């Protein structure tokens, strides 16, 4: 699911592995009289060359004029058109790899590019503007796990969380590296902070990069929120259940656990403003 920022529109992608995935755009502020459910503005099927593989990544530009869907077989499909008013769309496979796609992020601007993460690589692919039609450019020969890539909206660089460190990548390569040992499951940005989940029994952050380094053992799953320069640990919370998702809405950071509970640790950060 993706809520379109500043609107009442919600995009959902569903699959049952017997048919092609279905994407729908919902208007949450327009209810159907008969059912009382939100109105479906448009419905399309996502193509993957008739190959039945799970969806592993999904991204959309702000105005929904372009969407990208990544699959476990290494393919990326881009959808273009007017989904809001159901005026038709076009699709094409823009990337194929033998490695599963783990993450997708749009970099918007005069040139629109896709950051693509597989299990073995981080790449960029220009899909509109200068450079369109050229092969994907490899930024790193190391990939990442699913949910371990996000985008810094201020710089438009992507942030990749690996077990050894947090990496930043621009269009032409790596731009920053911050040491942070420990297995990572989910990464997200919130205002001037980077948040990630460390499910391992220990988490070590090098004192050379953090003014308040920590090598204490942590139990179960731990949420760490650090400032953008990785000099301050703004928040560290332990959870007895695994954190499956993080998202930002209404100016707050929310977490969703595998037991179905939603909470907002961002209230603990208010003292920093």
N, C-alpha and C positions, 0 to 999 in steps of 0.2 A: 504494500500500500504506500501511496505517496500523496500527501496533502499539498495542494498548490498554494504556496505562500501568498497571503494577502487575499485569498479568494475562499469560496465555500466549496471548491471542487476537490474531489477525492478520486485518485486513480488506483484501480486494483488490477492485479494480474493473477489469474487462477489457472490451475492445471490439474488434470486427473490421470495423465500418462496414457490415456486411450485416444485422446484427441489433441489437436493443436491447442496451445495455451490461449486463453481468452482475456483480453484487456477491456476494461470498462471505465468510463468516466462518469462520475456521479455528481449531481448538484445537490448538496446537502441542505440547501435552503429552499428547495423546490420539492414539495411532497406530492405524490400521486394521490388523488382523491379516493380511489377504490381501496388501496392497500395502506396508505399512510407512510409508505417507504420513500426514500429519496429517489428523485427522477434520474434515470440512466440517460445521459446525453448522447453517448455513442458506444458501440461495441465492435471490436475487431478481433480477428484471430492472428496470433503472432506466428510467423513462418520460420521454420528451421529446416528447410529443404526436406520436409516430410520425415524428419528424424525425430524420434520420441526420446528426448533427453530432458532431465529436469532443468528448470530455470535456476540459476545460481546468483544472478545480479540483475539490477534494474535501476535505471536513472532517467531523468527527464529534465529538459530545460524549463525555465520559469514560466514561459507562456504555453507550454505543452505542444509547441510546434515540432519538436523532435523528441523522440524517446529512444532509448537503447536497452536491449535485453541480452544478457549473456547466458550461455548454456553450458552444461557439464561436458558437452562434446567439444568445447573450445570455440564455438561459433558466437558471433555477435550480430544481432539484427537491429538495424536502425529503422524507425518508423517516422515518416514525415507527413504533415498534413494538418487539417483543422479538426482536431478531436473534440473541441469544445462545442462546435456547432454541427458536427457530423457532416462535414462537406467533402469527405473523401481523404484517403491516405495512400501513401506508397511505401513499400518496404523493400529492403535489400540486405543481403548478408555482406557486411563490410569487413569482417575479420574472421579467419579460421585458423585454428591451432590444434595440435594434438594434446595440448594441456587444457584442463578445465578452466573456465573463466571464474575467477574468485571475486572480482570487483570491477565496477564501472563508475566513472565520474565524468561529467561534462565540464569542460573549460570554455566558458562563453566569452565572446568578444567579437572583434572584427573578423577573426578566424575562430571557428568552432572546432574544438578538438575533443577527442575522447581519451581519457586515461583508462587503460585496460590492465588489470592485474590477472595473471594466471598463477598456477602453482609454481611456475619456474621463471617468470619474467614480469617486469613492469614496462609497459609500452605507451606510446602516444600515437594517435591516429587522427589526422586532420580530415574532417567530414564535410566542411564547407569553408569557402574562402581560399586564400592563397595556400597552395600545397595540397589541395584536395586531389585525390586520386593516387597519391604516392603511397608506397607500402608503409605499414606501421613501423615506427622508430622504437628500437629497444633502448630503454633508459637504464635498465639493470638486469643482469642475468639471474637475479634472485626474485622470486615472487612473494606471495603471502597467502595466509589462510583466508577463508571467507569471513566477512565482516571486519576485516583488519585493514581496510583502506577507506579514508574519508577525504574531504577537501577542506582546505583553509579558504573561506570565502573572501578574506581580506587580500591574500596574495594570489589566490587561484592555484596554488600548488596543492598537490595531493600529499597526504600524510599516510605512511605505511607503518604498521606496527608489526615488528618481528620479535622473536625471543631475545635477541641481543640488544636491540635499540629501537628508537623511533626515527624514521627516515622521512625527509621532505624531498619532493621531486617537482621540478618545473618542466617546461616543454622540452628542454634540451639536456636534462640530466639531474643528478642529485644536487640539492641546494643546501641541505643541512642534515646533521646527524646528532642525536642525543642518546648517550649511553643509558640503558635501562634494562637490566637483565631480568628475565622471568617470562614464562609463557603468557601470551596475550590472546584474548578471544574477541574482544569488541573494542573499537576505537571510534571516538566522536569528537567534534569540536563544539565548544560552548563559550560564546563571547571571546574573551582573550585566553581561554583555557583549552587544554587538550585532556580529554578524559579517556581512560582505558580500563579494561577489566583484566585482572591477573588471577587466573584460577589455580595457579601452582601453589605449593605449600610455602614457598619462599619467594621473595621479591627483593632484588637488590638494585639500588639506583646509585650510580657512581658519585662519590662526593666531589669529584673534580668538575662535574657538571651541575650539581645541585647544592645550593647553600645549606639545605636541610636534608642531606642524604640519609637514607634509611636502609638497613640491612636486617631488620627484625623479621622474624618469621610471622607470617600472617595465616590465619586459618580460613578454610573454605575459599570463597571467592571474594576478591578485594577490588573495590573501585578506587582508583587514584585519579585525582584531578590536579593538573600542574599548570602553571602559567606558561604563556607562549614561549618564553625564553628558557623554560625548564629550570629556573633558579629557585622556585618556591613550590612546595607541595601545599596546595590550597586546601585539599580535602583528601582524607583517606578513611574509607568505611569498609567494614567487613560484613558479608552477607552469608547466611547459612544455606542459601539456594543460589544456583547459577544464574547469572545475569545473561539473558538471551539477546536483549536489544537495548539501545540507548537512542533517544530522540529529543529534539528541542522543539518546543511549541509554547506559544504565549510568553516567550522570553524566559522560559524555565527549562532546565534539563530534567528529563524523566528517564527512569530505568524500568524495564520489564523483566521480571524473574520467571524462571521455568515453572514456578508454582502459580503463575498468573497474577501476581501482585505488581501494581504500579506505584512507584514512589518518586519523590522529587528531592534529591539531595542538594539541589542548587540553593535552597533556603539557607544552608549552612555557609554559603559563599557570600551572603549579603554584607557581612562585616568587612569584606575587602573593598567595598565601594564607598 
